Amino acid sequence: MTERAALCAGWIPVCPTEQLATDGRAAVDLPSGERCLVFNVEGALYAVSATCSHRALSIEGGPVQGTNIVCPWHKARFDMATGKGTRPAREPLKTFAVAVIDGTVCVREKEGE
């Protein structure tokens, strides 16, 4: 699929795959205005909203522990695969589909979300 075809299919380019090294992260502002964080955890790619569901604060600088991102403000942990969190967060983080298209890491909203 060409990059143009990917964009038409709703995929948003984030960065070249080589820029997102193992255990690295990248951020992208989506056309909706939402900020999305993309992670490479031991070769698996995950994408979540950059805004904590607890108090709508940024989790962009939060530490990663395995496949969890930890909110630096209130220490809620969110599973990057499912978005499910621990207290004090009651709502999950929004997650995004991630794909590598023509050497570029891309994200898009999941169907039904």
N, C-alpha and C positions, 0 to 999 in steps of 0.2 A: 504494500500500500504506500503510495506516495505521501509526503507530508501534507500536501494540499488535500488529498482525499481523506487523510486522517482528521484534519481540521474540520472538514465538511461532515465527518461522522461524529463530531462533538469532542474529539480529543484535543487537549490543550498541551502544547509542548512546554516542558519544564527546563530540561538541560540535556546536553549530550551524555550518553551513558558513562563515558569515561570521567566526566566531571563529578558523578555521584559514586564515589568510591565506596567499597564495603565499609559499613558502619558510618557512612556519611549521611548528610541531610541537605535538602534544598528547599527553598520556599518559592511560591509563585502566587501572584495575584490573579484571580480568575476574573473573567468578564463580568460576573455577577457582583464583583467587589469583595468577595470572600477571599481570604488568604488560606492557602493550602500548604501543608508541610509534607514533603516526600522523604522517605527514609529507605536506606539500603541496609538491612540487618542481615549480615552473613549471607548476602546474595539474594535475599528476598526483598521485594519492593512493597512498601506500604505508603498510603497517603491518607492524611486526616486533616480536619479543620485545625487551623492555628489558634482557635479561640476555645478556651475551656468552657465546658457547658455549665460549670458551677457558678461563676461570677462574670463570665464573658471577658476574662483577661487573657492576654496572649500567653501561650505555652511554648512559643518559638524557641526560647532558650532553655527549656526544661531538659533534664537529663533523661537519657534512654537507658532502660534496664531490661535487657532481653528484647522482647517485642512490646514493651510498655514504654509510654512517654509519661513522665511525671510532671504535673503542674508545679512550676516553681513557686507559686503563690500559696497554695493550700495543700499541696502534696497529694492530691488525688492522682491515681495511676489509671491510665487508659490503655487498653489492649489495642494496638494499632490495626489488628486484623478485623476486630468486631466493633471497636469504638467503646465497648463497655468499660465503665469506670468504677472506682471505689469511692467511698465516702471522702469528702463531703459531696462529691458530684452525684447527682441523682439521674441525670440524663447522659446518654452516651455521646461521644464525639461523632460528628459526621465523618464517614469514611468515603473514599473515592476509589474508583477503579484505576489501576495503574497498568501501563503497557509500554513496551519498548517498540517503537516504530521507526524504521530506517535509522537506527542508531541513536534515537532520541527518546528519553523518558517522557511519557505523556500521561496526563490524568483526565478523567471525566467523571461527571456525576454518575452514580450507580443507578441502574434502572429501578424505578419505584421509590426513590428517595427524594 
